Amino acid sequence: MSKQPSDTAPVEVCIITKDHEIKGTVYVSKFTKSNRELTELLNDKERRFLAVTNAEIVAQGGLNAPKRYDFLEVHIDSIIIMHPSSQTLFKESSKAQEDIVKFRELRNKLSQTKPF
């Protein structure tokens, strides 16, 4: 396995395409602002494919078992969404936590009711 250049850093990502969900590692420049790393990868005019290592690919709908690859290349134009796997999208306030608990209670009550 080839060694990654010292000017890059690994980022665990989830990539959504029309037909697949891909989880793996991409390498971003250490010299880019941390909130712009993936954007710069996708907007690089000279890049047509994105290299993904330690990739796991699942067909949308998940009917088949995941396939695993040490290395995979994804065409930039096929990517619909890409985000860091470990990034927290928002912080939940105590009010949000209360709303989540209320929603779960309501959902449980509704799932126990009989249809008309």
N, C-alpha and C positions, 0 to 999 in steps of 0.2 A: 504494500500500500504506500502511495507517495506521501511525502511529508508536505504539509501545508506551508506556504510562505509565512514568514514571521510578521508580515504586515497585515495579516488577516486574523479574524476571530470567528469562532464557530457560533452559529445561532440556530437553536432548535426551532423549526417552523412547521406550520400546517399550511398546505397548499390545496386550494379547491380548484378543480377544473370542471368542465361540463360533465365529464364522465367518471372522474376519480377524486378521491381525497388522498393526499400524500403527506406523510409525516417523515421528517428527516432533518438533516443538518445542512445549512448553506454557510458559506464563508463570506464575511463582509470585511470591508476595509476598517482598520483600526483608526484611520484618520478622518472618518466621517462622524458627524454628530450622531449620538446614539439613537435619536428619534428619526433619523433619515436613512439609516443603513439599508433597509429593505427597499425603500423607495428608489434610492440610487442604483441598486442592483437591477431593478425592473426598468428603470428609465435610461440605462446605459445604451446609447444608440448603436454601439458596436457589438452588443451581446444579443444573440438570437436564442440561445439556450441557457438555462440555469442549471448548474451542477448541484445535485443533491446527493449527499452521502448517507449511509445507514438509513436508507429509505424503506418505508413501508407504504404500499399502495393498495387501496381498497376501492373497488368499483362502487359508484353511487348506488345506494340501495343495500349495499353490504351483503349481497346474496352469496358471494364467493369468499373463500378464506383470503386473508391478506397475503400479498406477495412481498417478499423482502429482497432488497438489492443492496450490495455494498456501494454501488454507484448508479445514478440515474440522471439523465438529462431531460429537462422539461422545457418545451418550447415556450418562450415568453408570452407569445400571443394566446396560448391556451389557458393561461392563469387568470382565473376570475378573482380569487381572493388569496392573499398570503399574509399570515400573521405569525408573530412569535408564539410558540406553544406555551411559554411560561408567563406571558404578559397578562397582567390583570387589567381588564378593560375599564373597570370602575371600582371605586371603593364603596362598600355598602354602609350606609348610615344606620343608626339604630332604628330609625323610622322605616328604612327599607327592609331591615331584618324583621320588624313587626309585620309589615305588609306581606312578606314572603311566608311567614308562619300562618297568617290569616288565609292567604291564598291556598296553601297546602291543606288547611283544615276544610275549607270550602270544597276543594277538589275531592277530598276524601268523602265528604258528605254526599256530593253529587254522584260519585262513583258507586255509592251504596244504594241509591234510589233506583226504583224499578221504572223501566220505560212505560209510556202510556199504552 
